[in-house]
Amino acid sequence: MDPKHRQILQRNRRNLVTALNPADICDGLLSKGVFTQDMIDEIQSKITRRDQARQLVIDLETRGSQAFPAFLECLRETGQHALAELLQCGDGARLPPSVPIQPSLIPLPVRKCVTSIKHTGFTWIYLLGIPTRPRRDSIQCYKMDASPCGICLIINNVDFDPDCDLKDRKGSDIDCDKMEKRFKALNFEVIAKRNLKYKRIRHEMASLAKRDHSAYDCCVVIILSHGTEANHNRFPGAVHGVDGPAVPVQLITNYLNGQNCPSLQGKPKLFFIQACGGGEKDTGFEVSPDEVEPSLGGIDDQMDAIPISSSSDSLSTSDELDARATLPTPSDILVSYSTFPGYVSWRDTQAGSWYVENLDCVLEENAATDDLVTMLMMVNAAVSQISAKGLYKQMPGSFNFLRKLLYFQSSLS
């Protein structure tokens, strides 16, 4: 869907949920090819009209470029003219209801579709006859309209016990401030904890799991700390408490799985880990100059990781490493890592970490229009173009067990 149209739907979601009668327009959306029968069945499975309307609007935002005009047409055909006019005013183009919209006559961004052809379970989208990308018609969206949307716990470990041979993480407070402001803007209740020991990290996670999340749609955990490799079933890494011992991220995610936190069953649980995945330093590989736009890191780039060796210290007065994470595989969990497993994660003592800085920017610029997985790919692309000391690289990544698309709430002007 055109980002402009998605914003119109998001701005008017409350009015749509209050006044829309989904039963009247489902058949029209099905006949126009906007929704599949599976999507209609899911909408109709909701008990109340409001829940049906909410699901319909959420699904509509994920459809193609013709979903919005088709929706307006269905509203007019079923006599819901007030809602149609409300949305049409937001579109800025006052086309008469009787005039068919011809997408080929309207300037479209490169990524928007003109027509589509179904083939082997996918819809292949074409622009002027050129195939661009497949889209699964069955992908749904998580409900993300609770207020607040959920709890965001930030664990910010900065000052480490001298006896544990882990250096203080200068610049981490900058990361923490950015994430606290960003997730408040995304309508989360943010809880920030600083300098937690091993047992305190586990205590905070246990307390979060014991809370009643029934009124929320999501839960977020952000960990900013040193890290190291750890034994794991499926996912790598552990994060250090300020006293030295490291908590496997697999254990951290277990606190919020469906068995240990029933009120989060079926809801997205998101973990963002700014920490090293090990001690390897990535020097990258040579590519064409057209492939990347190199960006040099700052003179105070550090690594967040396991204790620093003398060879690491020779790079900078404060080079350090952060951690990587581990988790089991229950559904509805996504863990985003600042670096590829086994490798270091860089942090500038003046500007904060590469990963958090770019995550914050991408969320600010794209949360109103793009889903989380798409935005994380943007973060990957941005971080991969930065170089520390003009030599070392970093590649973020994620383990994704979400079952649906996730769109954050965002305040739109």
Helices and strands as residue ranges (DSSP letters): H 3-11, H 13-19, H 22-31, H 37-45, H 49-60, H 67-77, H 81-91, G 103-105, E 115-119, E 122-127, E 130-135, E 150-156, G 162-164, H 172-185, E 188-194, H 198-210, E 218-224, E 227-228, E 238-240, E 246-248, H 249-254, G 262-264, E 269-274, E 295-296, E 301-303, H 310-313, E 333-337, E 346-348, E 352-353, H 354-366, H 372-384, E 386-387, E 397-400
